[in-house]
Amino acid sequence: MTNLDKLSGPKLPNMAEPSQLMTEDTRAALYVALPVLSQGKKWVLLYGTWRHGISLSTLYRRSNLSPGLSLLVSPNSTCL
C-alpha cells in the first residue's frame, strides 16, 4: 500500500445502487468498523421505504432473503 492509498482511505465495495442516506464519508467510516470477513462484499439495498413502502412485514421478509450481516440505517443516518 502506498502513502497515497493510505491518505485516500479504504477502497469501498460497489453498491447495487447509490445510497440516498449515506455519504461516501459515512460509508468509509462504517466500512473500517465492519468485521474483516464482511469487508469487500457488495452492499445491496434490501429494503427502502421509498421503494417498498412502510411495512414491517416487508422489512422482515426481505431481510430473510440475504443471510449474514445486515445494517439498518435510519433517515438521520443513525446506523443500527
Secondary structure, 3 states (H helix, E strand, C coil): CCHHHHHHCCCCCCECCCCCCCCHHHHHHHHHHCCHHHCCCCECCCCCHHHHCCCHHHHHHHHCCCCCCCCCECCCCCEC
